[in-house]
Amino acid sequence: MGGTVIETESEKLIQRGVKQGMQQGMQQGKVQMIIELGKEEGLEDTVILARLQEKAGVTLEQAMSCLRKYGEQS
């Protein structure tokens, strides 16, 4: 019986990890799309940063880091 409880708990942890990974991937995709579209539209970095904060719910520091990382790829 103990093995079943451990297995069930392991499955829950795995599922939680998968769910968190999917959410992080979706968030990253959203951030990249905001940056890419902003660059394509010729927006100033300050406008893109504001959009990232508003639409993706990231802090200014996170937005600046993402812009440095993904802005160069556009």
N, C-alpha and C positions, 0 to 999 in steps of 0.2 A: 504494500500500500504506500509506503514512503516514497518509493521510486516514482509512482504516478504523480504524487504531489510535486516532487522536484521537477518532473518532466513538464507538468502543466505550468509551473512557475517559470521555467525556462522558455516555454512557448510564449508566455505573456511578455517576458522581457524582450524576446526576439521581435515580436509583433510591435512592441513599443518602439524599439530601435528602428524598425523598418518605417513606421509611421513618421518618426522624427526625421529620418533621412529624406523621405519624400517631401515633407514640409520644407525642409531646408533647401532642397533642390528646386522646388517651386518658387520659393522666395528669391533664390539666386537668379532664376530665370526672369522673374519679374524685374529685379534690379537691372539686370543686363539689358532687358528690353527698354526700360525707361531711359537708360543711358544711350543706347543705340539710336532710338528714335529722337531723343533730344539732340544728339550730334548731327543726325541726318537733317533735322529741321534748322540747324545752325544756332541752337539756343546757347546762351552763355552758360558757363559752368555753374554760376550762382543759381540760375533758374533750374538747372538739372538737379542740383543739390536740394533745392526746396521741394521739387517734385518727389525725389527719393524719400525725403522725410515724410511728406504728406501721403504719398501713395503706397510706399513700402513699409512705412512705420519704423524707419531706422533713425538713429541719432545722427547729428551733424558729423561727428567723428567717423561713424560707420559709413555714411554717405560719401565723405571725402575719400576714405580708403577704397571704396568700391569704384568711385570715379577714376581714381588713379589706376586701379587694377584693370577695369573694363573699358575705360575711356580710350586707352591706347590701342585696344583691339579693334575699335570701330573704324 
